[in-house]
């Protein structure tokens, strides 16, 4: 059987939680549940590293703003993991060229990562932290469930992953305004931190106690004004 459905499913799942995919596939191979898992993923050091990083992600992924920072760091990691897993699966089965499998796994992982990170940005515009926790748990369960399902029904699992990816991209488009709001808020916070790092740590006396963003905007307007006439 072609390994293409499993490559696609693992790519989608890697864009959501790459460490969970490596851990699950490695465990399935080490326990003899599947003969299609490469030995590289079954090595003890790989399983231990994936388990530790999965625990780190499980914590970071549930904390507002830290989850978006984590996603930013993994913009490169997740697509590379999807490409690596796809190439390994193809090399194990011999039914698909390694390069083609790597491209498929990496591009699918990049698309699902974009959905995940964009959704988290939109969620972080809300002040309550519970949505992050619920969304993170749902993602972990979804990745675990679909990767496990793919071991027994790879084609059906690939169809489900494709539907979820398409639905996620549609939701991402609908959340554009909230994502822009998050980016503006992050830029404003950077501006405020930059103002606090100035010598003295505060603005001019007449501006103390006022929002840093307002001070910065007023300061930028002042920089464009002509100075007072000479006495």
C-alpha positions in Angstrom: 0.0 0.0 0.0 1.2 3.5 -0.7 2.5 5.5 2.3 1.1 8.7 0.8 -2.0 8.9 3.2 0.2 8.4 6.3 2.7 11.0 5.1 -0.2 13.5 4.6 -1.7 12.8 8.0 1.6 12.9 9.8 2.4 16.2 8.1 -0.9 17.8 9.2 -0.4 16.5 12.7 3.2 17.7 12.8 2.1 21.3 12.1 0.0 21.1 15.3 2.3 19.1 17.6 5.4 17.6 16.0 6.7 16.1 19.2 3.5 14.2 19.8 3.7 12.7 16.2 7.3 11.6 16.7 6.5 10.1 20.1 3.4 8.3 18.9 4.9 6.9 15.7 8.0 5.7 17.6 5.9 4.0 20.3 3.7 2.3 17.6 6.8 1.0 15.9 8.6 -0.1 19.1 5.6 -2.0 20.3 5.1 -3.8 17.0 1.8 -2.1 16.3 3.0 -1.1 12.8 5.7 -2.3 10.5 5.7 0.9 8.5 7.5 2.9 11.2 11.3 3.6 10.5 13.8 2.4 13.1 15.0 6.0 13.5 11.8 7.0 15.2 11.9 3.9 17.5 15.3 4.7 19.0 15.2 5.3 22.8 17.0 8.6 22.6 14.5 9.9 20.0 11.5 8.7 22.1 12.9 10.3 25.3 13.7 13.7 23.6 10.2 13.7 21.9 8.6 12.9 25.3 10.4 15.7 27.1 9.7 18.3 24.4 6.1 17.1 24.2 5.7 17.9 27.9 7.3 21.3 27.5 4.9 22.1 24.6 1.9 20.8 26.7 2.7 23.5 29.3 3.7 26.4 27.0 0.7 25.8 24.7 -1.8 26.5 27.5 -0.4 29.9 28.6 -1.7 33.0 26.8 1.0 34.8 24.8 3.6 32.2 25.7 1.8 29.9 23.3 2.1 32.4 20.4 5.8 32.9 21.2 6.2 29.1 21.2 4.4 28.9 17.8 6.8 31.6 16.4 9.8 29.6 17.4 8.3 26.5 15.8 7.5 28.1 12.5 10.6 26.4 11.2 10.7 23.3 13.5 7.2 21.9 12.6 7.5 22.0 8.8 11.0 20.5 9.0 9.7 17.8 11.3 6.8 17.1 8.9 9.3 16.8 6.0 11.7 14.6 8.0 8.9 12.2 9.1 7.5 12.1 5.6 10.9 11.2 4.1 11.5 8.6 6.7 8.1 7.0 6.1 8.7 7.0 2.3 12.2 5.5 2.7 10.8 2.7 4.9 8.0 1.7 2.5 9.8 2.4 -0.8 6.4 3.3 -2.4 7.1 7.0 -2.7 10.3 9.0 -3.4 11.8 10.5 -0.3 12.0 14.1 -1.8 8.3 14.0 -2.8 7.3 12.7 0.6 9.4 15.3 2.3 7.8 18.1 0.3 4.3 16.8 1.0 4.9 16.4 4.7 6.6 19.7 5.1 4.1 21.8 3.1 1.1 20.1 4.9 2.8 20.8 8.3 3.4 24.4 7.3 -0.2 24.9 6.4 -1.6 23.4 9.6 1.0 25.3 11.6 -0.3 28.5 10.0 -3.8 27.6 11.1 -2.7 26.8 14.6 -0.6 29.9 15.2 -3.2 32.2 13.6 -6.0 30.8 15.7 -3.9 31.3 18.9 -3.2 34.9 18.0 -7.0 35.5 17.6 -7.7 33.7 20.9 -5.1 35.8 22.7 -7.1 38.9 22.0 -9.5 37.6 24.7 -8.5 38.4 28.3 -9.6 35.0 29.8 -7.0 32.1 29.7 -9.5 29.2 29.6 -9.9 29.2 25.8 -6.2 28.5 25.4 -6.4 25.5 27.7 -9.4 24.1 26.0 -8.0 24.6 22.5 -4.7 23.1 23.5 -6.3 20.0 25.0 -8.5 19.6 21.9 -5.4 19.9 19.6 -3.5 17.2 21.6 -6.4 14.8 21.6 -7.0 15.5 17.9 -3.4 14.8 17.0 -3.3 11.6 19.1 -6.6 10.3 17.8 -5.9 10.9 14.1 -2.4 9.5 14.2 -3.6 6.4 16.0 -6.5 6.1 13.5 -4.0 6.4 10.7 -2.2 3.3 11.9 -5.3 1.2 11.1 -7.2 3.3 8.4 -4.6 5.5 6.7 -6.9 6.6 3.8 -9.8 7.6 6.1 -7.4 9.4 8.5 -6.0 11.3 5.6 -9.4 12.4 4.5 -10.2 13.6 8.0 -6.9 15.5 8.2 -7.7 17.1 4.8 -11.1 18.2 5.9 -9.7 19.6 9.2 -7.0 21.5 7.3 -9.4 23.0 4.8 -11.8 24.0 7.6 -8.9 25.5 9.6 -7.9 27.6 6.6 -11.4 28.9 6.3 -11.6 29.8 10.0 -8.2 31.5 9.7 -9.5 33.8 7.0 -12.5 34.7 9.1 -10.3 35.5 12.1 -8.1 38.0 10.1 -9.4 41.0 12.0 -8.7 39.5 15.4 -5.2 38.4 14.3 -4.5 42.0 13.2 -5.7 43.2 16.6 -3.3 40.8 18.3 -0.4 42.0 16.2 -1.2 45.7 17.0 -1.4 44.9 20.7 2.0 43.1 20.6 3.6 46.1 18.7 2.1 48.5 21.3 3.6 46.4 24.2 7.0 46.5 22.5 6.7 50.2 22.2 5.9 50.5 25.9 8.8 48.3 26.9 11.1 50.5 24.8 9.9 53.6 26.6 10.5 52.0 30.0 14.1 51.2 29.0 14.8 54.9 28.4 17.1 56.6 31.0 15.0 57.3 34.1 12.4 54.8 33.0 9.6 57.4 32.8 8.5 60.2 30.4 8.7 63.9 31.1 7.1 65.1 34.4 4.0 66.3 32.6 3.5 62.9 31.0 4.0 60.7 34.0 1.0 58.6 34.9 -0.3 58.6 31.3 -0.4 55.5 29.1 3.0 54.9 27.4 1.4 54.4 24.0 -0.2 57.9 24.2 3.1 59.4 25.3 4.9 57.8 22.4 2.3 59.0 19.9 2.5 62.5 21.4 6.3 62.4 21.3 6.3 61.4 17.6 4.0 64.3 16.8 6.3 66.7 18.8 9.3 65.5 16.8 7.7 66.9 13.7 7.0 70.4 15.2 9.3 73.3 14.9 11.1 74.4 18.1 10.1 77.5 20.1 11.1 80.8 18.5 14.4 82.1 19.9 14.0 84.6 22.8 
